[in-house]
Amino acid sequence: MIQKTSSCLIETLRDRRQRLANLIDFPAILWSGSSSPRNFPANVFPFRASSHFLYFAGLPLPNAAIRLAAGKLELFMDDPQPESALWHGETPHREEIAQMIGAEAARPMAELEMWTEDAATIAAQDAATWTQQSQLLNRWVLPQKPPEGSDLELAKAIISLRLIHDDGALAELQKAAAVTVEAHKAGMAATASAKIEAEVRAAMERVIIGNNMATSYTSIVTVHGEVLHNEQYHHALQPGDLVLADVGAETEMGWAADVTRTWSVTGKFSSTQRHIYDIVLAAHDACIAKIRPGVEYEDLHLLACTVIAEGLVNLGILQGNPQDLVEMDAHTLFFPHGIGHLLGLDVHDMEDLGDLAGYEEERTRSNRFGLGYLRLNRPLRPGMLVTIEPGFYQVPAILNDANWRSKYQNVVNWERLSQFADVRGIRIEDDVLVTEQGSEVLTAALPTQASAVENLVRG
């Protein structure tokens, strides 16, 4: 359902396309995308407009395109068929939508082919749309093909705009964060009466749906936190288990939140769980305390690695100097992923463009295990929104691998590690805005201290 827009949104959209015009001297056409059938044509997956389209058009319009040139926006879409009202109710027509977003012109999709000369684009994610893009622009436009020529120039220009969130974006991101916080509190409160993971997930997503939002990614709600992207929800909740919930809301305009908390099913961490939890929290807090303009995001990652290594040395799980252990990647046995990523219209913002957005020009991914999974490698700037999400995991595929065990046989006390068998996975994640002076945690209303989390679970 398309909601009425405000003059504030229209001004935000006009400002965005004018700033784009200051960066490129050629037209750009961005497609919104189309729904994909689940099994037969009328039964489709939920539609999600292309984020690049949303950034400049503001509304999640299916089967639409916008042409941006010299700060002007032209909307291309078809009016609904007469029979559409029977099934979908009355919907705004093209001219009405054009007024909602401040478009200078509105045309049917059939006319788009007359306006494609010298136009750059970014590939949509669905096959029907990128096929249309390729046909109309007379070149291959594929999501798996890195952009070239003017398409690459357009991608870089859009990245430079979307990296730094304007007031309109921040208002949406704060809405997503607030609903996400309430969803996590609901999940914690539901745990005592839940029998399986799905019931906790349902309590969390109920809050999101009740606020007329969607999840910004497939929720992770699991007692098997060692599976980093676990999308199964059938496991029983047993005393002694930890629930790892990585759940975020997405606003009607498409802006995302991304938050993880870990708690005990009983509302009380065991001593071993509490020891590891506090190490992960120390890494989380140390990274957030260091965030300010000019700080390298990779340095935040390495800081988290060092704090985790130091904590594991103090517990007797790792042996050696923490800095040396990080140099030899011993910490990746338990913390194999990066410290976080960009956040905005996408939960991993602009990763449809590969590393163009996440990595500063001339930088490439490391070939080191762990560091190679770092999704963001840029100096921080005011207006950037990033996640900070350190973790500890006992992944059987890593810990039982003969090569890993041989490589780190002298730095891991395997007998001591066996005493922490009730810690499968712990992650603590918040959404952090870089400000002129330092940072602001948009999700700070959701506690991270172990005792406060226990209180929320116990009600």
N, C-alpha and C positions, 0 to 999 in steps of 0.2 A: 504493500500500500504506500503510495506516494503522499507524504505529508506536505502541508503548506510550509513554504520556506519564509525566512525572515529577511528583512533588508540587510541585516548584519551578514548573513550568509552570502547574499548577492555581492556585497562589497568585498568579502573575503575572496570569493571566486574571481572577481575582477582584478583584485590585487595579485592573485597568483598568476593569472594569465598575462598580466602586464609584466610581471617579473620574468616570466618565461620569454616574453618578447624581447626583453633586454639582453637575453642570453643567446638567442638564435635568430637568424634572418631568413628563415624558410618556414613554410607552413608545416603543421603537424596534425595528423589525424589519429585520434585515439578511439578504439572500439570498446564498448562495455562488455561484450561477450553475450553468450546465450545459454539457456538451460540445457542440461544433458539428460536424456531419458534414462531412467533406472532400468526399465525392462520393456515398456511400450511407450509410444510417443507422448501420450497425455500424462504419464506418471513420471515426473521429472525430479531430479535432485534439487534441493533448494538453490535458488539462483544467487550468485555472488558476483557483483560487477567487478571488473578489472580495477585494481586500486589506482592505477595511473589515470584512468577515466574518472574515477570518483574524486580524485584530488582536484580536478579542474571543473567537473560537472556537478559535484555535490550530491547528486541523487542516484540511487541504484537502479538505473533504467535498463531493462533488458533490450537486447537487439537494437542498440543505438550507437551512434558515433558522434564525435564532436571534431570540428575542424578549428584549430587555433592558428591565427595569423595576425601579426602586428597588434596583439593585445585584444583582438576580437574573437568571439566564439560563435560558431554556427552549429546548430543542432540538426542532426539527421536521424529521423526515426519515423516509423509509420504510425498512423492513427489506429486505434483498435478496430477490429472488424465489428460490424453491427451485432453479430451473435455473441461477441465477447461479453457483453453486459449480462447475458443470461447466466453465464458461468462465473464471471469474475466481478460483476457489479459495474457501476459506472466508474470509468477511470479518466483522468485528465487527457485532453488531446494535446497534440504536438505544440500548438501555439501557447496553450496555458503553461505547459512545462517550460517552454522557452522563456516566458515571463518570470517563472519561479527562479530560474538560474541566471537571469540577466543576459540571455543570448541575444545577439544582434540579428539573427535570422533563424528560421526553422524550415527545414525542407524534408521531403520524403526520402527514404533510403535509396530509392531508385536514382535519385539525382547525384548521389555521392560520387559516382564514377566520373562526373564532369568536373570534380573539384580536387582531383588527386595529383595534379601535376606538381612535381618537385616536392611532394609531401613526404615527411618522415613519419615513422610510427614505432610502436613497441608491440611485440607479439602478444596477443591474448592467449589465455591458457587452454581454451577449448578448441577442438579441431575444426568445428564448423566455422568459427570466427577466423582463425588464422588461415584457413583455406580461402575465405573471402578476402582477407587482407592480401594474400599472395596474388590472387587473381586481379584485384583492382589496382594494385601497385606494380603488377607485372614483374615481381621478383619474389624469391622465397622469403617469407616472414614466418619463422618457426620459433617456438619457445625454447627449443633445445639448441638453437643456432645463435651464437653471440652476435649482437648487432654490429653493423659495419656502416661506414660512410656517414650520411646524415642521420641515420637511425642511431648510430653510436653517439653522435653529437647531441641528439635529442635526449638520449638516455642519461648522459652526463649532466645535461642542463636540469632535467627533472630531479636527478639525485641531489644536486646542489640545493634545490628548493626543498625537497622532502626531508633532507637531513636535519634541517632546522625548523622546528614546529612554530607556526604562527599562532596567534591568539585563538583563532577558530579551531585549529587542531587541538590545542591544549584544553579547550573547554570540553571537547568530545573525549579526549583521553582521560580527563579527570572523571567524567561520567562513567566511563568503562571501569576505571580503577575503583570507584566507590561501590559499584554494583558487585564487582569481583570480591571485594573485601567482605561484603555481606554474604555472598555465596559461600566463601570459605568458613565464615562463622557458622552458617547453617549446616555445613558438612560436619564440622566438629561437634555441634550440638546433636546431630542425628546419629552419631557413631554408637552411642550407648545402646540404642534400641535396634540398630541395624544388624542384620545377620550376614549379609554379603556386601561386597564393594559397591554393587549396583545401587543399593539403597542410599549410600552416602552420596554417590554421584547424582542420583535423582534429587536429593535434597538440595544440592548445590545448583544444579541446572534449573530447578524450579524457581529459584531466586532470579536467575538470569532471564528465563523466559517470562517470569512475572513482571519484569521491568521492560518487556517488549524488546529484548536484545537476544542475540544468538551467542553461542560459544565462539570464540575467535580461533579455535582449533579443537581437535578431538580431545575431550577431557581424558586426563590420566588420573585415575583414582584406584590405588592398588596397594595390596600388602606385599607385593613383589616389586619394591622400588628399585631393585637391582636391574630391572628391565627398563631401560631409560625412556622408551616411548611405549609403555605397556597400554594396550587398548582392550584389555579383557577385564571383566567386572564380575566374574562368577565365583571368585574365591571367598571362602568363609572368613569372617573376622574372628580371630581367636585371641584370647588373653595372651599378652606377650608380643603380639604383632604390632608393627608400625604401619600406619596408613600414610602413604605419600600421595598428596593431591595436587596436581598441576592443572589448574583450571582458570580460564580467563573469559571475560565477557567482551562482546563486540557490539558497539552501538549501531543504531539503525543506519547511520552514515558510514559505517564500516571501520571505525577506529577501535583499536584493540587494547586489552590489558592481558598480562601474563604473570601469574603468581603461583608459587608453590609453597606449601607448608607440609610439615611432617609431624604426626602426633601418634601417641600410643592409643591403642584401642581401649585400654582401661582408663585412660586419662592420667596415667602415671608412668613415666619413663623408668625402665630398669636402670641400674647404676651404669651398666655398660652402654646402654642406649644414650643415657644422659651425657656420658663422657664424650661420645662421638658427636652428639648433637651440639654440644658446646664448642667443639672444634670447628664444625661447619659454620656455626653462628659467628665465631671469632673471625673466620675468613670473610664472611658476609659483611660484618660490621667494619672490618679493616678496609675493605675495598670501598665501601660507601663513604667512609671518612676521608678517603684520598681523592674523591671525585671533585674535580674543578676544571675550568677551562685550561687547555694545554697539556693535561695529563694524558699519557698514552694508554689506550685501553689494554694493549698487550701487557703493560706494566702492572695493571690491576690484576690481570690473569695470573701473572707470575707471583704477585703478592699473595693471592689466594693459595697458590700452590705451596708457597713457602710456609704460610701459616698452618696449612693442613699438614705438611710434612713435619713441622715443629711439634704440632699437637700429637701426631702419631709417634714421634720419637719419645715424647714425654710419657705416653701410655705404654711404651715398650713394644709397639707393633713394628715400627721402623727403627733401624739402628744406624747412627752416623750423624754427620752434620747436615741440618736441614737444607742449606744452600747447595751442598754437594749432591744431596739426594734429588733435588729438583733438577740440577744439571744433568743427572743421569736418568731423569724421567721416572724415578722410582715411585713418585706420588701418583703417577697415572695408573698404577695398579688399582687405586681406589677413587681417583678423580680424573677420569679419562676425557672429559669434554671441556669445552671452553667456558669461560666465566659468564658468558651471556651474549647478547646481540642487540641490534637496533630494534626499536618498537615504534609502531605508528599505524598506518592503514593495514599493514601486514603484521602478523605476530612476529615473524622474522622479516623485518621491513626491507622491501625491495630485493629480496633474495631471488625473485624471478629473473633478475639481471646478473645472477652469479655473484662474483666477488666485486663487481664494479662499484656497488654501493658500500659494501662492508670494508673494503680494503683501499687505503690511500693509494693514489697513483704511484706506479713503480714498485708496489709491494706485492708479494705473492705469498701463498700459504707455505708454512714450514713443512718439512718432511718428517719432523719429529712426531711420534705418537703423542696424542694429547694436544700439543700446541697446534698441530695440523687441523684440529677441529675448531679452532678459534674463528668465530664468525665475523668478528669486528676487529680491525687493526687500523685505527685512526687516532689522531689526537682529538680529545674531546673539545666540543665547542658549545657555547651557550645555546640552549634550545634543542639540543639532542636529547632523546629519551632512550635509555639503555636498560637492560635487565642486568641484575647481579644475582647469580645463582650457583654458588659453590655447592658441592655435594660430596658424599662418601657412599661408595657402592661396593658390594662384594659380588662381582660378576663372575659366575663360574667359568665362562669362556675365557676370562683373563686369568683368574687365580689358579685354574686347573691346567693351564697351558704349560706344557713341559719346557718350552723355550723361555717363557717369562719366569718360571720358577728357577730355572738354571741361571738366567741372567741376574736375578735378584736374590739368589740363595743366601748371600752373605749380609743382606740389608733388611730382610724380613724375618721377624721372629714368628714362624708359622704356628708354633705352639701357643704363643700369647694371642695371636690373631684368632685362634679357635675359640677363645673365651668370649669373643664378640659375635658369636653365631646368630644372636638375636637382632643384629643390625644388618638387614639386607640392603637397605638404601635410605639415605636421608638427603633431602635437598631443601634449601631455603632460598626463595626467590622473591625479589621486589623490583618494582618499576621506578627508575631513578631519573629525574630530569636534571640535566646540567644547567646551572644558573650562572649569572655573571660572577657571583661570589663563591659558589660552591655547588651545592646540590639540594634537591628537594625530593623526598621519597613520596611518590604519589599514593603508594599503598601503605603508608606508615600507620594507618588506623588498624591494621591487622597485626597483632603482636607477634614478635619473634622469640622473646625470652621463653625458655622452657617452662617456667612456672606459670606464666600467663597463658601459654598454649594449653597446659594441663587444666587450668581453671576453666577455659572455654569448653574443653571437651567434657569436663565434669559438670558444667552448668552452674 
